[in-house]
Amino acid sequence: MRFSDEPLEPFGETFLDVSVPTRLSYKTPLVYRVIRELTTRGYLPWTGSPRAEICLDEALTNAMLHGNKLDPSKKVRLVVFGDSERWGAIVEDEGTGFGPEQVPDPTAPDFCLRESGRGIVLMDSYVDDLAYCRRGKRLRMVRRRQTEPEPAEALSAVESDSTPATENLDLVSVTDAGDFQIVRVNAARIGEANVREIRDAIVDVLEEKPFLVLDLAPVEFLSSVGLAVIVSAYKRVRERNGRLILAAVQPGVREILQAAGLLKLFRIVHDVETATREMRKGRP
């Protein structure tokens, strides 16, 4: 990520140029529209790209939340464009901007335990160039054309097709396993729309027992607010000398955890059965 004195303009052909009021409910449909456009035009593979989704989601969230302070009278502009080799997106808000000194340092020793500030890290880890104008009100991201899915994207696409449907299940299922509890998130996406309910359920469980298996099998998309929930759970468990194991993490979600520098923080196992055996063997 860099701050630039350049104008940060579009290049090639412009596919979309739209300004929307600052309402978080407008964000996800807009992201879906961009992903469809990029996939149809061959800038993304047939699987789409959860990482590209996250970049657009985080950029729009930052513009609405931190830039425009959720003021519905202010707008966020999104421009999507591309040439024969690359696609790009510009996100611009009407806020007061920010400077480099306000960006969290991802190399800081305590960064892993932060519950905010990972949006820029997630974007920067995926795109080829992430630049803010000097005042911080305009962001341009650029990524090379990708015709074939990356291994994690292909695996996630296959595994999501084989995952049982969760439409009729509660958002969070809790199973008491004696000395520990198993929490299964029955949602394909963890973001602003459902993160509060998921966070509250995990907090309630950890109030009873600080030993938790978090089953993420259905989860395909994890935004920075979703990462914050898992980090918060880890901190609560550690404070009470408990243990947290993540089970059945899909390849795409593992890639997001890696991009955020969080793989070293968690014990991740293949399935709930393995996590259950580890929990019952003893406590570290």
Residue pairs with C-beta under 8 A, 6 or more apart in sequence:
1 103
1 120
1 123
1 124
1 130
1 131
1 132
2 129
2 130
2 131
2 132
3 99
3 100
3 131
3 132
3 133
3 134
3 136
4 131
4 132
4 133
4 134
5 133
5 134
6 131
6 133
7 133
8 90
8 131
8 133
8 138
8 139
8 140
9 90
10 79
10 81
10 88
10 90
11 81
11 82
11 83
11 86
11 88
12 81
12 82
12 83
12 84
12 86
12 88
13 81
13 82
13 83
14 79
14 80
14 81
15 37
15 41
15 80
15 81
15 82
16 33
16 34
16 37
16 78
16 79
16 80
17 77
17 78
17 79
17 80
18 30
18 77
18 78
19 75
19 76
19 77
19 78
20 26
20 30
20 75
20 76
20 78
21 72
21 73
21 74
21 75
22 63
22 64
22 68
22 70
22 71
22 72
22 73
22 74
22 75
22 76
22 93
23 64
23 72
24 61
24 64
24 65
24 70
24 192
27 57
27 60
27 61
27 64
27 192
28 57
28 191
28 193
30 56
30 60
30 78
31 53
31 56
31 57
31 60
34 56
34 78
34 80
34 89
35 44
35 48
35 49
35 52
35 53
35 56
37 80
38 44
38 52
38 80
38 82
38 87
39 45
39 46
39 48
41 82
41 87
42 145
42 147
43 82
43 87
43 143
43 145
43 146
44 52
44 146
45 146
45 147
45 148
45 149
45 153
46 149
47 149
47 153
47 154
47 156
47 157
48 153
49 146
49 149
49 153
50 153
50 156
50 220
50 221
50 252
50 256
51 126
51 153
51 252
51 255
51 256
51 259
52 126
52 143
53 221
54 122
54 123
54 126
54 221
54 222
54 223
54 256
55 89
55 122
55 123
55 126
55 127
55 141
55 143
56 89
56 91
57 191
57 223
58 119
58 120
58 122
58 123
58 223
58 224
59 89
59 91
59 119
59 123
59 139
59 141
60 76
60 78
60 91
61 119
61 192
61 223
61 224
62 91
62 119
62 120
62 139
63 76
63 91
63 92
63 93
63 95
63 139
64 70
64 76
64 93
66 95
66 98
67 76
67 93
67 94
67 95
67 97
67 137
68 74
68 75
68 76
68 93
68 94
68 95
69 95
74 93
74 94
74 95
75 94
76 91
76 92
76 93
76 94
77 90
77 91
77 92
77 93
78 89
78 90
78 91
79 89
79 90
79 92
80 87
80 88
80 89
81 87
81 88
81 89
81 90
82 88
82 145
84 145
85 144
85 145
86 128
86 142
86 143
86 144
86 145
87 142
87 143
87 145
88 140
88 141
88 142
88 143
89 140
89 141
90 138
90 139
90 140
91 138
91 139
92 137
92 138
92 139
93 137
94 137
95 137
96 137
97 135
97 136
97 137
98 136
99 136
102 136
103 117
103 120
104 111
104 114
104 116
104 117
104 120
105 111
106 121
106 261
111 117
111 261
112 231
112 261
112 262
112 264
112 265
113 231
113 234
113 235
114 231
115 228
115 231
115 232
116 224
116 228
118 224
118 227
118 228
118 260
119 224
120 130
121 259
121 260
121 261
122 224
122 256
122 259
122 260
123 130
123 141
124 130
125 259
125 260
126 143
126 259
127 141
127 142
127 143
128 142
128 143
128 144
129 140
129 141
129 142
130 139
130 140
130 141
130 142
131 139
131 140
131 141
132 138
132 139
133 139
149 157
151 251
152 251
152 252
152 254
152 255
153 251
153 252
155 250
155 251
155 252
156 220
156 250
156 251
156 252
156 253
159 250
159 251
160 188
160 220
160 250
163 217
163 218
166 186
166 187
166 188
166 218
169 186
170 186
171 185
171 186
171 187
171 194
171 197
171 198
171 201
172 183
172 184
172 185
172 186
172 197
172 198
172 201
172 202
173 183
173 184
173 186
174 181
174 182
174 183
174 184
174 201
174 205
175 181
175 182
175 184
177 213
177 276
177 279
179 209
179 211
179 279
179 280
180 209
180 211
180 212
180 213
180 243
180 279
181 205
181 208
181 209
181 211
181 212
181 213
182 212
182 213
182 215
182 272
182 275
182 276
183 201
183 202
183 205
183 212
183 213
183 214
183 215
184 215
184 217
184 218
184 272
185 198
185 214
185 215
185 216
185 218
185 219
186 218
187 194
187 198
187 218
187 219
188 218
188 219
188 220
188 221
189 219
189 220
189 221
189 222
189 223
190 198
190 219
190 221
190 222
190 223
190 225
190 226
190 229
191 221
191 223
191 225
191 226
192 223
192 225
195 225
195 226
195 228
195 229
198 226
198 229
199 229
199 232
202 212
202 214
202 229
202 232
202 233
203 236
205 212
206 212
206 233
206 236
206 237
206 240
206 242
209 242
210 236
210 237
210 240
210 241
210 242
210 243
211 237
211 242
211 243
211 279
211 283
212 233
212 237
212 242
212 243
212 244
212 245
213 245
213 247
213 272
213 275
213 276
213 279
214 230
214 233
214 244
214 245
214 246
214 247
215 247
215 248
215 272
215 275
216 246
216 247
216 248
216 249
216 250
216 253
217 247
217 248
217 250
217 271
217 272
219 226
219 249
219 250
219 253
220 250
220 252
220 253
221 252
221 253
222 253
222 256
222 257
224 260
227 256
227 257
227 260
227 262
230 246
230 262
230 266
231 262
231 265
233 244
234 244
234 265
234 266
236 242
237 243
237 244
243 267
243 279
243 283
243 284
244 266
244 267
245 266
245 267
245 268
245 269
245 275
245 278
245 279
246 266
246 267
246 268
246 269
246 275
247 268
247 269
247 270
247 271
247 272
247 274
247 275
248 270
248 271
248 272
249 257
249 268
254 263
254 268
257 263
257 266
257 268
267 278
269 275
269 278
